[in-house]
Amino acid sequence: MRERSDRRVLLLELGVGEMTPGIITLPFWSMTAKLPDAHLLSVNISGGSAPLQLGSKAGAIQADLGALLS
């Protein structure tokens, strides 16, 4: 990520559950906050929400990932 810190980045959080937030969720939130042109999009069937502290840099879609990709 350091080599691309001057470019736009879209982090996709696809079907990530809440059991292990330290593996994907928290690092993605941190990268989105630190990189000026980074954005986060979360897609989850349980309707996860975008973290408020990221403001317009984050969004969430409640959907069945299997149906969405088919």
Backbone hydrogen bonds, N-H to C=O, Kabsch-Sander energy under -0.5 kcal/mol:
donor,donor_aa,acceptor,acceptor_aa,energy
4,R,1,M,-0.7
5,S,2,R,-1.1
7,R,4,R,-2.0
9,V,37,D,-2.1
11,L,9,V,-0.5
11,L,39,H,-3.2
12,L,10,L,-0.6
13,E,11,L,-0.6
13,E,41,L,-2.9
14,L,12,L,-0.8
15,G,13,E,-0.7
15,G,43,V,-3.5
23,I,20,T,-1.5
24,I,20,T,-0.8
26,L,21,P,-2.9
28,F,24,I,-2.3
29,W,25,T,-2.4
30,S,26,L,-2.4
31,M,27,P,-2.6
32,T,28,F,-2.4
33,A,29,W,-2.1
34,K,30,S,-2.2
35,L,31,M,-2.6
38,A,35,L,-1.5
39,H,9,V,-2.4
40,L,57,K,-2.7
41,L,11,L,-2.7
42,S,59,G,-2.3
43,V,13,E,-3.0
44,N,61,I,-2.1
47,G,44,N,-1.1
54,L,51,P,-1.6
55,G,52,L,-1.6
57,K,54,L,-2.2
58,A,55,G,-1.3
59,G,40,L,-2.1
61,I,42,S,-3.0
63,A,44,N,-1.0
63,A,61,I,-0.8
65,L,63,A,-0.7
68,L,64,D,-2.6
69,L,65,L,-2.1
70,S,66,G,-0.8
